[in-house]
Amino acid sequence: MVAMPTLFFLGPVVGAVLVYLFLRMQVWSKPDAESVASHGLWVGIIGWMASSLQGAMRTGIIVANPTASSAAATPGQIAGALAWPVLACLTVHALGQLSYPAPKAPRRYAELTVRRIRDFLPRKLAWTTAGVFVFAALVIAWTATLPGHTPVMPTPGGVTQPSDNGYVGQGQEGRIPGWELAAWLGGALLVLALGTWLVLVLTARRRRLETLDDDDNRALRAIGANRLLRTVATIAAGLAAIAGNFATQPAPGALWQSSLFNVLGLVNMAVLLVMWWWRVPQLPSLATAQKDISISTLRANPRTHGAARLSISTGAALGVVGGLVLVAGIVVILGASRPLDPWAFPALTAVAAMILLATIAAGDMLTARNYGRPEAPVQWPHQPVSTGLLAFAIGSALVFGLAVAFAIAAEVQPSGLRSWLGVLVLSAVVGIAGTLAILAVRRRRGVPEGNGEAGLDAALRAISMYRIVRTLAAYCLGQAAALLLITGDAWSRVVQPAGGEFSLAPSPATTAGMVLAAVAVIVAVVPVRSLLRAIPRGEPAPHAERAR
């Protein structure tokens, strides 16, 4: 058996490394205002995803029929259900600050003023967040006064007896003592508050980015604080909603007239909508140049080369194709008359990757046919793939390798699902498709460059290489997710549970698979706007000048 502590911490560590590499990828090559803004956006998105308390909403409920439902009632289950969202959210925002590049200039300019949290803290949002925390603390304190209830076990066969006095044969759920749940929720709220303060301290003490001016650096800290406070306020409201769901659990008795409507859950939803609506500050330099840097402006600019327009259209086609493939996969899964064979998930992932790679290769073939010339020199980019993207792709491949190792370990157990060999065959086919796409980019004819267009051919090849490596990285994560999802039930056979008791919570492998699937979808649609806007543009054509 594999040691429980090792695998218990291996998943979060690997996830943190992946998130760090992904965020680092956004600002590794060129930490300008645009890439920094994209970096902050992804910190917010990943932070929101990690902060979900949906799996902890039934915390403190003691189920009467464990085969029909599940809830977190033991200390280990409650700790896991509450700790992961809180710690994951704080870790993501901390990694967002740590992933900014350090100064590289030979000289560093010291700041005479001391950076303090209140200098960049959004006042209205801070007071609103503090109010949500106080509200959650009061609700948790009230929860401590609620008594616990012993669940009513179901009758044999689920048949209602005349002596049930209104009970159904399936039994009735109970709950742990209120003070016990309040201790857990209060501890989670305290950790959330302390962690928020520590991340704000990290934001204040982080070195300024030398590629941004003073106004952008100040705004960048305010943006980080904005995204952090909005997320932790939602988590605090979610903790109050958990207490509200606990309070609505009816007590066993002859008359069952308690309402199961969770008012605090409605408050949580209201806080979530308000925090989504709350405006995020913008970097001053981007606010003044928003129109000039948009993709639509680049497409409409008469100075933009036709090959560059085709590259932009290829990116849009990739988004459409990826969306259609995703919708088709969902339709196949939901519309199947019987449960799909486990092989369907790895197969769908491989088909989606090959379709995207074929679309990228087709875009380069059209570029060579419409704009390439045999006599034009082939301009290969000095750095075809950025260091950040390359590191993230390698990390994704390592995650895929770990998922394969888990599938192999599950296979040697009794009734283990034999899936890893077929996945390796599919991955070899996808690898061949990726190699052919790279060769199509490498060997296509060069695009002639006019005045002011030096580096155009190399920029177009770099964009295609970015898309190929991005697709392969997303495939590795998606295939790892598929392996973990179809072998998640083998977790209890691979890992010896502590004390011989099996948790009622979902398998950690299944949870990790769902997270990896979401990350794979995000990676597959990461835009390449910064490379597109770096495409050289020559002088406008004579007919364009006359039209103007």
Secondary structure, 3 states (H helix, E strand, C coil): CECHHHHHHHHHHHHHHHHHHHHHHHHCCCCCHHHHHHHHHHHHHHHHHHCCCHHHCCCCEECCCCCCCCCCCCHHHHHHHHHHHHHHHHHHHHHHHHCCCCCCCCCCCCCCCCCCHHHHCCHHHHHHHHHHHHHHHHHHHHHCCCCCECCECCCHHHCCCHHHCCCCCCCECEECCHHHHHHHHHHHHHHHHHHHHHHHHHHHHCCCCCCCCHHHHHHHHHHHHHHHHHHHHHHHHHHHHHHHHHHCCCCCCCCCCCCCCCHHHHHHHHHHHHHHHCCCCCCHHHHHCCCCCCHHHHHHCCCCCHHHHHHHHHHHHHHHHHHHHHHHHHHHHHHCCCCCCCCHHHHHHHHHHHHHHHHHHHHHHHHHHHHCCCCCCCCCCCCCCCHHHHHHHHHHHHHHHHHHHHHHHHHCCCCCCCCHHHHHHHHHHHHHHHHHHHHHHHHCCCCCCCCCCCCHHHHHHHHHHHHHHHHHHHHHHHHHHHHHHHCHHHHHHHECCHHHCCCCCCCHHHHHHHHHHHHHHHHHCCCCHHHHHCCCCCCCCHHHHHHC
